[in-house]
Amino acid sequence: MSPLTLAHLNPGETATIVSIRAEEALHQRLQALGFRSGKQIELIRKASFSGPLQVRIGTTDILLRRNEAAKIKVCKS
């Protein structure tokens, strides 16, 4: 299956992180939060009006801006 971005998942879907295509500062911040290739991620909810996405990695819930989520390539599980 071809990779898509985290922003394209629907609530309740899980995926595996394939890559992160972001500037260095954001890339480092995302890695510090646990976003790494091979990690499983679940989209919990999408806020309305282009608001943030709530995602879960392991037992940690994180809110991401949609433009940040669009830089994370995933493959659906």
Biopython code that builds the backbone (N, CA, C, O; Angstrom):
import numpy as np
from Bio.PDB.StructureBuilder import StructureBuilder

atoms = [
    (1, "MET", "N", (0.846, -1.179, 0.000)),
    (1, "MET", "CA", (0.000, 0.000, 0.000)),
    (1, "MET", "C", (0.890, 1.240, 0.000)),
    (1, "MET", "O", (1.904, 1.278, 0.696)),
    (2, "SER", "N", (0.516, 2.243, -0.772)),
    (2, "SER", "CA", (1.354, 3.439, -0.874)),
    (2, "SER", "C", (1.170, 4.335, 0.348)),
    (2, "SER", "O", (0.083, 4.397, 0.921)),
    (3, "PRO", "N", (2.231, 5.025, 0.742)),
    (3, "PRO", "CA", (2.145, 5.898, 1.911)),
    (3, "PRO", "C", (1.211, 7.081, 1.674)),
    (3, "PRO", "O", (1.087, 7.583, 0.556)),
    (4, "LEU", "N", (0.563, 7.510, 2.740)),
    (4, "LEU", "CA", (-0.224, 8.726, 2.738)),
    (4, "LEU", "C", (0.205, 9.521, 3.956)),
    (4, "LEU", "O", (1.054, 9.062, 4.720)),
    (5, "THR", "N", (-0.359, 10.696, 4.153)),
    (5, "THR", "CA", (0.056, 11.488, 5.306)),
    (5, "THR", "C", (-0.858, 11.206, 6.490)),
    (5, "THR", "O", (-1.988, 10.747, 6.327)),
    (6, "LEU", "N", (-0.357, 11.482, 7.657)),
    (6, "LEU", "CA", (-1.123, 11.322, 8.885)),
    (6, "LEU", "C", (-2.408, 12.145, 8.825)),
    (6, "LEU", "O", (-3.432, 11.730, 9.369)),
    (7, "ALA", "N", (-2.366, 13.298, 8.177)),
    (7, "ALA", "CA", (-3.538, 14.171, 8.072)),
    (7, "ALA", "C", (-4.671, 13.526, 7.275)),
    (7, "ALA", "O", (-5.821, 13.950, 7.395)),
    (8, "HIS", "N", (-4.370, 12.509, 6.463)),
    (8, "HIS", "CA", (-5.388, 11.856, 5.641)),
    (8, "HIS", "C", (-6.085, 10.686, 6.337)),
    (8, "HIS", "O", (-7.047, 10.139, 5.797)),
    (9, "LEU", "N", (-5.622, 10.295, 7.518)),
    (9, "LEU", "CA", (-6.285, 9.214, 8.242)),
    (9, "LEU", "C", (-7.623, 9.691, 8.785)),
    (9, "LEU", "O", (-7.840, 10.887, 8.981)),
    (10, "ASN", "N", (-8.509, 8.745, 9.023)),
    (10, "ASN", "CA", (-9.788, 9.030, 9.661)),
    (10, "ASN", "C", (-9.704, 8.632, 11.126)),
    (10, "ASN", "O", (-8.926, 7.746, 11.477)),
    (11, "PRO", "N", (-10.495, 9.275, 11.995)),
    (11, "PRO", "CA", (-10.478, 8.898, 13.409)),
    (11, "PRO", "C", (-10.723, 7.401, 13.590)),
    (11, "PRO", "O", (-11.602, 6.816, 12.957)),
    (12, "GLY", "N", (-9.922, 6.799, 14.472)),
    (12, "GLY", "CA", (-10.018, 5.374, 14.741)),
    (12, "GLY", "C", (-9.077, 4.525, 13.908)),
    (12, "GLY", "O", (-8.880, 3.350, 14.217)),
    (13, "GLU", "N", (-8.492, 5.087, 12.860)),
    (13, "GLU", "CA", (-7.573, 4.326, 12.019)),
    (13, "GLU", "C", (-6.176, 4.311, 12.630)),
    (13, "GLU", "O", (-5.748, 5.273, 13.266)),
    (14, "THR", "N", (-5.480, 3.201, 12.423)),
    (14, "THR", "CA", (-4.093, 3.092, 12.859)),
    (14, "THR", "C", (-3.201, 2.965, 11.633)),
    (14, "THR", "O", (-3.629, 2.520, 10.568)),
    (15, "ALA", "N", (-1.959, 3.368, 11.814)),
    (15, "ALA", "CA", (-0.991, 3.324, 10.721)),
    (15, "ALA", "C", (0.404, 3.207, 11.315)),
    (15, "ALA", "O", (0.607, 3.375, 12.517)),
    (16, "THR", "N", (1.357, 2.916, 10.442)),
    (16, "THR", "CA", (2.762, 2.844, 10.824)),
    (16, "THR", "C", (3.493, 4.011, 10.184)),
    (16, "THR", "O", (3.321, 4.280, 8.995)),
    (17, "ILE", "N", (4.305, 4.702, 10.964)),
    (17, "ILE", "CA", (5.060, 5.842, 10.447)),
    (17, "ILE", "C", (6.129, 5.339, 9.485)),
    (17, "ILE", "O", (6.903, 4.440, 9.814)),
    (18, "VAL", "N", (6.162, 5.929, 8.294)),
    (18, "VAL", "CA", (7.139, 5.566, 7.271)),
    (18, "VAL", "C", (8.290, 6.561, 7.273)),
    (18, "VAL", "O", (9.456, 6.167, 7.253)),
    (19, "SER", "N", (7.963, 7.856, 7.297)),
    (19, "SER", "CA", (9.000, 8.893, 7.292)),
    (19, "SER", "C", (8.411, 10.212, 7.762)),
    (19, "SER", "O", (7.195, 10.400, 7.804)),
    (20, "ILE", "N", (9.311, 11.116, 8.114)),
    (20, "ILE", "CA", (8.926, 12.473, 8.505)),
    (20, "ILE", "C", (9.687, 13.426, 7.609)),
    (20, "ILE", "O", (10.918, 13.426, 7.599)),
    (21, "ARG", "N", (8.965, 14.236, 6.860)),
    (21, "ARG", "CA", (9.556, 15.207, 5.931)),
    (21, "ARG", "C", (9.308, 16.605, 6.484)),
    (21, "ARG", "O", (8.373, 17.290, 6.070)),
    (22, "ALA", "N", (10.146, 17.018, 7.416)),
    (22, "ALA", "CA", (9.970, 18.315, 8.070)),
    (22, "ALA", "C", (11.323, 18.989, 8.250)),
    (22, "ALA", "O", (12.373, 18.351, 8.176)),
    (23, "GLU", "N", (11.269, 20.296, 8.486)),
    (23, "GLU", "CA", (12.504, 21.022, 8.764)),
    (23, "GLU", "C", (13.115, 20.466, 10.053)),
    (23, "GLU", "O", (12.422, 19.854, 10.866)),
    (24, "GLU", "N", (14.395, 20.682, 10.224)),
    (24, "GLU", "CA", (15.169, 20.046, 11.298)),
    (24, "GLU", "C", (14.566, 20.258, 12.687)),
    (24, "GLU", "O", (14.465, 19.305, 13.459)),
    (25, "ALA", "N", (14.164, 21.482, 13.019)),
    (25, "ALA", "CA", (13.640, 21.756, 14.360)),
    (25, "ALA", "C", (12.366, 20.957, 14.628)),
    (25, "ALA", "O", (12.219, 20.359, 15.693)),
    (26, "LEU", "N", (11.454, 20.947, 13.670)),
    (26, "LEU", "CA", (10.209, 20.189, 13.834)),
    (26, "LEU", "C", (10.503, 18.691, 13.855)),
    (26, "LEU", "O", (9.909, 17.951, 14.639)),
    (27, "HIS", "N", (11.403, 18.250, 13.009)),
    (27, "HIS", "CA", (11.770, 16.829, 12.969)),
    (27, "HIS", "C", (12.294, 16.377, 14.331)),
    (27, "HIS", "O", (11.910, 15.314, 14.818)),
    (28, "GLN", "N", (13.155, 17.163, 14.940)),
    (28, "GLN", "CA", (13.708, 16.818, 16.256)),
    (28, "GLN", "C", (12.626, 16.815, 17.328)),
    (28, "GLN", "O", (12.617, 15.946, 18.200)),
    (29, "ARG", "N", (11.709, 17.790, 17.266)),
    (29, "ARG", "CA", (10.622, 17.861, 18.255)),
    (29, "ARG", "C", (9.716, 16.633, 18.134)),
    (29, "ARG", "O", (9.331, 16.035, 19.138)),
    (30, "LEU", "N", (9.384, 16.268, 16.900)),
    (30, "LEU", "CA", (8.532, 15.101, 16.693)),
    (30, "LEU", "C", (9.219, 13.822, 17.177)),
    (30, "LEU", "O", (8.576, 12.964, 17.782)),
    (31, "GLN", "N", (10.511, 13.694, 16.915)),
    (31, "GLN", "CA", (11.245, 12.516, 17.399)),
    (31, "GLN", "C", (11.260, 12.472, 18.924)),
    (31, "GLN", "O", (11.132, 11.399, 19.514)),
    (32, "ALA", "N", (11.415, 13.626, 19.563)),
    (32, "ALA", "CA", (11.409, 13.679, 21.022)),
    (32, "ALA", "C", (10.051, 13.260, 21.592)),
    (32, "ALA", "O", (9.970, 12.748, 22.709)),
    (33, "LEU", "N", (8.986, 13.481, 20.815)),
    (33, "LEU", "CA", (7.640, 13.089, 21.241)),
    (33, "LEU", "C", (7.329, 11.624, 20.924)),
    (33, "LEU", "O", (6.269, 11.123, 21.300)),
    (34, "GLY", "N", (8.244, 10.934, 20.236)),
    (34, "GLY", "CA", (8.057, 9.520, 19.952)),
    (34, "GLY", "C", (7.718, 9.178, 18.519)),
    (34, "GLY", "O", (7.483, 8.012, 18.201)),
    (35, "PHE", "N", (7.687, 10.180, 17.639)),
    (35, "PHE", "CA", (7.397, 9.939, 16.222)),
    (35, "PHE", "C", (8.667, 9.439, 15.542)),
    (35, "PHE", "O", (9.591, 10.209, 15.279)),
    (36, "ARG", "N", (8.698, 8.134, 15.261)),
    (36, "ARG", "CA", (9.857, 7.523, 14.607)),
    (36, "ARG", "C", (9.370, 6.519, 13.577)),
    (36, "ARG", "O", (8.296, 5.935, 13.728)),
    (37, "SER", "N", (10.149, 6.322, 12.544)),
    (37, "SER", "CA", (9.803, 5.332, 11.521)),
    (37, "SER", "C", (9.590, 3.972, 12.170)),
    (37, "SER", "O", (10.361, 3.554, 13.035)),
    (38, "GLY", "N", (8.542, 3.291, 11.744)),
    (38, "GLY", "CA", (8.233, 1.973, 12.277)),
    (38, "GLY", "C", (7.283, 1.973, 13.460)),
    (38, "GLY", "O", (6.756, 0.921, 13.822)),
    (39, "LYS", "N", (7.053, 3.130, 14.071)),
    (39, "LYS", "CA", (6.153, 3.212, 15.224)),
    (39, "LYS", "C", (4.710, 3.222, 14.752)),
    (39, "LYS", "O", (4.386, 3.804, 13.717)),
    (40, "GLN", "N", (3.845, 2.567, 15.525)),
    (40, "GLN", "CA", (2.421, 2.560, 15.206)),
    (40, "GLN", "C", (1.771, 3.787, 15.832)),
    (40, "GLN", "O", (2.104, 4.193, 16.945)),
    (41, "ILE", "N", (0.826, 4.370, 15.080)),
    (41, "ILE", "CA", (0.161, 5.587, 15.510)),
    (41, "ILE", "C", (-1.330, 5.441, 15.239)),
    (41, "ILE", "O", (-1.728, 4.832, 14.246)),
    (42, "GLU", "N", (-2.149, 5.997, 16.117)),
    (42, "GLU", "CA", (-3.603, 5.959, 15.934)),
    (42, "GLU", "C", (-4.139, 7.381, 15.929)),
    (42, "GLU", "O", (-3.769, 8.193, 16.777)),
    (43, "LEU", "N", (-5.009, 7.680, 14.977)),
    (43, "LEU", "CA", (-5.667, 8.984, 14.956)),
    (43, "LEU", "C", (-6.903, 8.874, 15.834)),
    (43, "LEU", "O", (-7.808, 8.090, 15.547)),
    (44, "ILE", "N", (-6.942, 9.656, 16.900)),
    (44, "ILE", "CA", (-8.052, 9.613, 17.850)),
    (44, "ILE", "C", (-9.193, 10.510, 17.379)),
    (44, "ILE", "O", (-10.342, 10.075, 17.308)),
    (45, "ARG", "N", (-8.870, 11.767, 17.057)),
    (45, "ARG", "CA", (-9.920, 12.668, 16.574)),
    (45, "ARG", "C", (-9.324, 13.821, 15.794)),
    (45, "ARG", "O", (-8.149, 14.163, 15.931)),
    (46, "LYS", "N", (-10.188, 14.416, 14.961)),
    (46, "LYS", "CA", (-9.833, 15.611, 14.199)),
    (46, "LYS", "C", (-10.747, 16.734, 14.667)),
    (46, "LYS", "O", (-11.970, 16.595, 14.640)),
    (47, "ALA", "N", (-10.162, 17.839, 15.092)),
    (47, "ALA", "CA", (-10.969, 18.989, 15.481)),
    (47, "ALA", "C", (-11.554, 19.629, 14.223)),
    (47, "ALA", "O", (-10.958, 19.566, 13.148)),
    (48, "SER", "N", (-12.708, 20.233, 14.367)),
    (48, "SER", "CA", (-13.353, 20.868, 13.215)),
    (48, "SER", "C", (-12.647, 22.164, 12.827)),
    (48, "SER", "O", (-11.813, 22.684, 13.569)),
    (49, "PHE", "N", (-12.995, 22.665, 11.664)),
    (49, "PHE", "CA", (-12.464, 23.931, 11.145)),
    (49, "PHE", "C", (-10.938, 23.932, 11.054)),
    (49, "PHE", "O", (-10.287, 24.903, 11.437)),
    (50, "SER", "N", (-10.380, 22.841, 10.545)),
    (50, "SER", "CA", (-8.926, 22.709, 10.359)),
    (50, "SER", "C", (-8.147, 22.817, 11.664)),
    (50, "SER", "O", (-7.005, 23.277, 11.684)),
    (51, "GLY", "N", (-8.775, 22.391, 12.743)),
    (51, "GLY", "CA", (-8.114, 22.395, 14.040)),
    (51, "GLY", "C", (-7.117, 21.252, 14.149)),
    (51, "GLY", "O", (-6.866, 20.548, 13.171)),
    (52, "PRO", "N", (-6.549, 21.066, 15.335)),
    (52, "PRO", "CA", (-5.499, 20.055, 15.511)),
    (52, "PRO", "C", (-6.035, 18.628, 15.459)),
    (52, "PRO", "O", (-7.237, 18.383, 15.565)),
    (53, "LEU", "N", (-5.096, 17.696, 15.293)),
    (53, "LEU", "CA", (-5.394, 16.270, 15.312)),
    (53, "LEU", "C", (-4.894, 15.698, 16.631)),
    (53, "LEU", "O", (-3.802, 16.036, 17.088)),
    (54, "GLN", "N", (-5.690, 14.837, 17.237)),
    (54, "GLN", "CA", (-5.255, 14.126, 18.432)),
    (54, "GLN", "C", (-4.810, 12.747, 17.994)),
    (54, "GLN", "O", (-5.594, 11.989, 17.422)),
    (55, "VAL", "N", (-3.554, 12.416, 18.261)),
    (55, "VAL", "CA", (-3.005, 11.116, 17.880)),
    (55, "VAL", "C", (-2.469, 10.403, 19.116)),
    (55, "VAL", "O", (-2.155, 11.031, 20.127)),
    (56, "ARG", "N", (-2.373, 9.095, 19.014)),
    (56, "ARG", "CA", (-1.849, 8.291, 20.123)),
    (56, "ARG", "C", (-0.689, 7.447, 19.623)),
    (56, "ARG", "O", (-0.798, 6.728, 18.630)),
    (57, "ILE", "N", (0.424, 7.554, 20.336)),
    (57, "ILE", "CA", (1.590, 6.700, 20.100)),
    (57, "ILE", "C", (1.831, 5.960, 21.411)),
    (57, "ILE", "O", (2.182, 6.567, 22.423)),
    (58, "GLY", "N", (1.641, 4.657, 21.382)),
    (58, "GLY", "CA", (1.742, 3.889, 22.626)),
    (58, "GLY", "C", (0.623, 4.302, 23.563)),
    (58, "GLY", "O", (-0.555, 4.153, 23.237)),
    (59, "THR", "N", (0.989, 4.821, 24.729)),
    (59, "THR", "CA", (-0.009, 5.279, 25.699)),
    (59, "THR", "C", (-0.064, 6.798, 25.787)),
    (59, "THR", "O", (-0.725, 7.343, 26.671)),
    (60, "THR", "N", (0.617, 7.479, 24.890)),
    (60, "THR", "CA", (0.704, 8.941, 24.926)),
    (60, "THR", "C", (-0.177, 9.568, 23.860)),
    (60, "THR", "O", (-0.093, 9.211, 22.685)),
    (61, "ASP", "N", (-1.025, 10.511, 24.275)),
    (61, "ASP", "CA", (-1.843, 11.285, 23.341)),
    (61, "ASP", "C", (-1.174, 12.626, 23.085)),
    (61, "ASP", "O", (-0.698, 13.283, 24.011)),
    (62, "ILE", "N", (-1.143, 13.023, 21.815)),
    (62, "ILE", "CA", (-0.459, 14.250, 21.395)),
    (62, "ILE", "C", (-1.364, 14.993, 20.428)),
    (62, "ILE", "O", (-2.027, 14.375, 19.596)),
    (63, "LEU", "N", (-1.396, 16.320, 20.533)),
    (63, "LEU", "CA", (-2.119, 17.155, 19.576)),
    (63, "LEU", "C", (-1.122, 17.720, 18.582)),
    (63, "LEU", "O", (-0.070, 18.233, 18.963)),
    (64, "LEU", "N", (-1.462, 17.623, 17.301)),
    (64, "LEU", "CA", (-0.608, 18.145, 16.227)),
    (64, "LEU", "C", (-1.400, 19.089, 15.346)),
    (64, "LEU", "O", (-2.586, 18.871, 15.097)),
    (65, "ARG", "N", (-0.746, 20.136, 14.875)),
    (65, "ARG", "CA", (-1.358, 20.983, 13.855)),
    (65, "ARG", "C", (-1.500, 20.156, 12.581)),
    (65, "ARG", "O", (-0.717, 19.236, 12.341)),
    (66, "ARG", "N", (-2.489, 20.481, 11.776)),
    (66, "ARG", "CA", (-2.693, 19.717, 10.535)),
    (66, "ARG", "C", (-1.505, 19.842, 9.593)),
    (66, "ARG", "O", (-1.156, 18.882, 8.906)),
    (67, "ASN", "N", (-0.876, 21.021, 9.554)),
    (67, "ASN", "CA", (0.272, 21.172, 8.651)),
    (67, "ASN", "C", (1.452, 20.323, 9.124)),
    (67, "ASN", "O", (2.259, 19.889, 8.301)),
    (68, "GLU", "N", (1.570, 20.079, 10.422)),
    (68, "GLU", "CA", (2.614, 19.183, 10.933)),
    (68, "GLU", "C", (2.274, 17.727, 10.592)),
    (68, "GLU", "O", (3.146, 16.956, 10.190)),
    (69, "ALA", "N", (1.009, 17.364, 10.755)),
    (69, "ALA", "CA", (0.573, 16.000, 10.443)),
    (69, "ALA", "C", (0.763, 15.683, 8.965)),
    (69, "ALA", "O", (1.001, 14.532, 8.600)),
    (70, "ALA", "N", (0.658, 16.695, 8.120)),
    (70, "ALA", "CA", (0.818, 16.495, 6.676)),
    (70, "ALA", "C", (2.262, 16.168, 6.303)),
    (70, "ALA", "O", (2.520, 15.735, 5.180)),
    (71, "LYS", "N", (3.197, 16.366, 7.211)),
    (71, "LYS", "CA", (4.611, 16.090, 6.942)),
    (71, "LYS", "C", (5.027, 14.693, 7.396)),
    (71, "LYS", "O", (6.181, 14.298, 7.230)),
    (72, "ILE", "N", (4.081, 13.949, 7.970)),
    (72, "ILE", "CA", (4.362, 12.604, 8.471)),
    (72, "ILE", "C", (3.726, 11.590, 7.525)),
    (72, "ILE", "O", (2.502, 11.523, 7.411)),
    (73, "LYS", "N", (4.557, 10.805, 6.852)),
    (73, "LYS", "CA", (4.085, 9.775, 5.923)),
    (73, "LYS", "C", (3.823, 8.487, 6.699)),
    (73, "LYS", "O", (4.643, 8.063, 7.514)),
    (74, "VAL", "N", (2.666, 7.867, 6.435)),
    (74, "VAL", "CA", (2.281, 6.642, 7.121)),
    (74, "VAL", "C", (1.732, 5.621, 6.128)),
    (74, "VAL", "O", (1.354, 5.965, 5.008)),
    (75, "CYS", "N", (1.694, 4.372, 6.554)),
    (75, "CYS", "CA", (1.006, 3.294, 5.826)),
    (75, "CYS", "C", (-0.046, 2.741, 6.774)),
    (75, "CYS", "O", (0.250, 2.448, 7.932)),
    (76, "LYS", "N", (-1.274, 2.599, 6.286)),
    (76, "LYS", "CA", (-2.345, 2.072, 7.129)),
    (76, "LYS", "C", (-2.036, 0.650, 7.565)),
    (76, "LYS", "O", (-1.452, -0.143, 6.827)),
    (77, "SER", "N", (-2.449, 0.357, 8.790)),
    (77, "SER", "CA", (-2.239, -0.992, 9.349)),
    (77, "SER", "C", (-3.345, -1.928, 8.904)),
    (77, "SER", "O", (-3.343, -3.103, 9.271)),
]
sb = StructureBuilder()
sb.init_structure("model")
sb.init_model(0)
sb.init_chain("A")
sb.init_seg("    ")
for serial, (resi, resn, name, xyz) in enumerate(atoms, 1):
    if name == "N":
        sb.init_residue(resn, " ", resi, " ")
    sb.init_atom(name, np.array(xyz, "f"), 0.0, 1.0, " ", f" {name:<3s}", serial, name[0])
structure = sb.get_structure()
